[in-house]
C-alpha cells in the first residue's frame, strides 16, 4: 500500500493477464475440441436482468444429458477483476470443467465500477441468483443444491452471497472463495486503492467498507465454504482468507482451508490441484442433496 497508484495498476495488469491466459486457453481448447464434439452445451449471453443493461448477461453451461438424473446441482460462477474489469469468459475453462462434473453452471457478468460503485455488483449477483432460481425447472436445476464459485473479486462477491443472503432468494448450500478479499477493513484508512469500488477511502466511508466485507456477515447458519489462497499472493494478502477462516471457525461453519504453496495471485487461479479440490468440495457438499 506504500504506492497506492502503482498497486491499483498492478491489480489491473494481473487481471488483464488472467484474461489473456484464458483467451489463449479457450482458443486452444476450441481447436482441440472440434473432434469429438463436447457433450456440454453452452448458451451464451442469456439475459438475467434488464435487457437494456449490457452487463446483465450470463453464459449457461449444461452437463451432458443423464437419463438417471432429472435435476442437477447448480453453481453460480463470478469472475474477478478488482470489481472494475473482467468478463465471464475469464472463467470459461472452470465453468466447463464444473459442467463436465455434472453441474449446471451460470457464469455471470455484472456492472463494474467506477461507473457503477458498490453495491451494484452484489445487487447484480442477487438478481442472477433470483433468475437462476426462477428458471430452475427449465434448466433442470435443483434449487436445494445451489453453490457459488469465485476467485479474487469474484470470490468476494460469492462470499457476500453466502453470508449476507436475501430472504426472498434461495440460500447457497456451498461455496468456494479463491484469493478473495474478505475483510476490506484491513485497507489503510486513507488508502484510495478501493475508491473506484467503494467511492472513497475507508476514513470517509467506514460503514461501507464494513458492510462490503464478507467476514462482517458470517453467522452460524452460513453454508460450508472452501477457501484457497496462494502463499505468495502479493495482490490479496493470504491474511484475508485467514481472517475469514477464523470467523467461520468461531461460528462453527464447516470449511476447508487450502493454502497453495509458493503461488502468487494469478498462478493460484490456474493451479490445477487447488481448483480441482474446490470442484470436489462442491461435488461432495451439493452431491449430498441429490
Secondary structure, 3 states (H helix, E strand, C coil): CCCHHHHHHHHHHHHHHHHHHHHHHHHHHHHHCCCCCCCCEEEEEEECCCCCCCCCEEEEEECCCCCCCCCEEEEEEECCCCCCCCCHHHHHHHHHHHHHCCEEEEEECCCCCCCCCCCHHHHHHHHHHHHHHHCHHHHCEEEEEEEEEEECHHHHHHHHHHHCCCCCCCCCCEEEEECCCCCHHHCCCCCCCCHHHHCCCCCCCHHHHHHCCHHHHCCCCCCEEEEEEECCCCCCCHHHHHHHHHHHHHHCCCEEEEEECCCCHHHHHCCHHHHHHHHHHHHHHHHCCC
